[in-house]
Amino acid sequence: MTAVLYSFRRCPYAIRARYVLALVGVKVVLREVVLKSKPEALLRLGGRSSVPQLIDRNGQRYPESLDIIFWALKHCSNDKLKETLWRRQTVGQNKIMAWIHYNDRFFKHWLDRYKYADRYPEQTEMYYRQQGERFLQRLERRLVQSRYLLADDMSLADICLFPFVRQFAAVNQQWFESSRYSNVRSWLSSFVGGVLFQNVMTKWPAWKEGQETVYFPPEKIGS
Ligand SMILES: N[C@@H](CCC(=O)N[C@@H](CS)C(=O)NCC(=O)O)C(=O)O
């Protein structure tokens, strides 16, 4: 049986997992989850019920986006692509993980406050944006030097970060478009402007037990 991916279309963690699955061409069964009414099959697994989560053909569970990404790489038959995404040298791997941790622990914190500033009235939206901008400044300094975060070729660092930067940009698109982060803008466009991303963001109806199987990535995919 093909592995099953519980996913939520707009979730940045799920987007990065789907992006890697699509890029390396590993097929899964997709179950689109509505967070407010999670399916019984997901809740029955017990423990955390966040998305994305993947259950492989042996019933082994991968409960975090990074677990799913490394599972996908393990099943990728293109060694060159695999080595580009997850560098062979430890120094490259450490850099990738440092970016991901910085994103997940620091940037995500300020992104949530900037996105929902009305739920965090202790500071202004502008304050939250400025905190998040410290991350954008770091990205910009890096992206002046190379096309992607580690070098001129894309690694997992880029894929794992861009869905969060996309959300940050979307809070006030006009501000972002006229901001001084021109290299961040081009970097983000290189992802969201691609056919691969369109496929990753296909709209799926909420999954219901017994429905026809939906596969991801969709059959016809380009990059
Ligand atoms: N660290 C997790 C975070 C996943 C996460 O927070 N997902 C959110 C949606 S964006 C979620 O499922 N929230 C509902 C819940 O936690 O029950 C990962 O990398 O997969």
The ligand as an SDF file (V2000), in Angstrom:
LIG
                    3D

 20 19  0  0  0  0  0  0  0  0999 V2000
    6.6210   20.6920   14.0490 N   0  0  0  0  0  0  0  0  0  0  0  0
    5.4900   20.2830   13.2470 C   0  0  0  0  0  0  0  0  0  0  0  0
    4.4670   21.4010   13.2340 C   0  0  0  0  0  0  0  0  0  0  0  0
    3.1970   21.0860   12.4930 C   0  0  0  0  0  0  0  0  0  0  0  0
    2.0740   22.0660   12.8260 C   0  0  0  0  0  0  0  0  0  0  0  0
    2.1690   22.8590   13.7610 O   0  0  0  0  0  0  0  0  0  0  0  0
    0.9750   21.9710   12.0680 N   0  0  0  0  0  0  0  0  0  0  0  0
   -0.1840   22.7760   12.3370 C   0  0  0  0  0  0  0  0  0  0  0  0
   -0.8210   23.2950   11.0520 C   0  0  0  0  0  0  0  0  0  0  0  0
    0.1870   24.4700   10.2350 S   0  0  0  0  0  0  0  0  0  0  0  0
   -1.2440   21.9210   13.0090 C   0  0  0  0  0  0  0  0  0  0  0  0
   -1.4200   20.7600   12.6970 O   0  0  0  0  0  0  0  0  0  0  0  0
   -1.9860   22.5040   13.9610 N   0  0  0  0  0  0  0  0  0  0  0  0
   -3.0640   21.8410   14.6170 C   0  0  0  0  0  0  0  0  0  0  0  0
   -2.6180   20.9490   15.7490 C   0  0  0  0  0  0  0  0  0  0  0  0
   -1.4440   21.0610   16.1860 O   0  0  0  0  0  0  0  0  0  0  0  0
   -3.4470   20.1770   16.2400 O   0  0  0  0  0  0  0  0  0  0  0  0
    5.9860   19.8750   11.8630 C   0  0  0  0  0  0  0  0  0  0  0  0
    7.1200   20.2360   11.4970 O   0  0  0  0  0  0  0  0  0  0  0  0
    5.2900   19.1500   11.1630 O   0  0  0  0  0  0  0  0  0  0  0  0
  1  2  1  0
  2  3  1  0
  2 18  1  0
  3  4  1  0
  4  5  1  0
  5  6  2  0
  5  7  1  0
  7  8  1  0
  8  9  1  0
  8 11  1  0
  9 10  1  0
 11 12  2  0
 11 13  1  0
 13 14  1  0
 14 15  1  0
 15 16  2  0
 15 17  1  0
 18 19  2  0
 18 20  1  0
M  END
$$$$
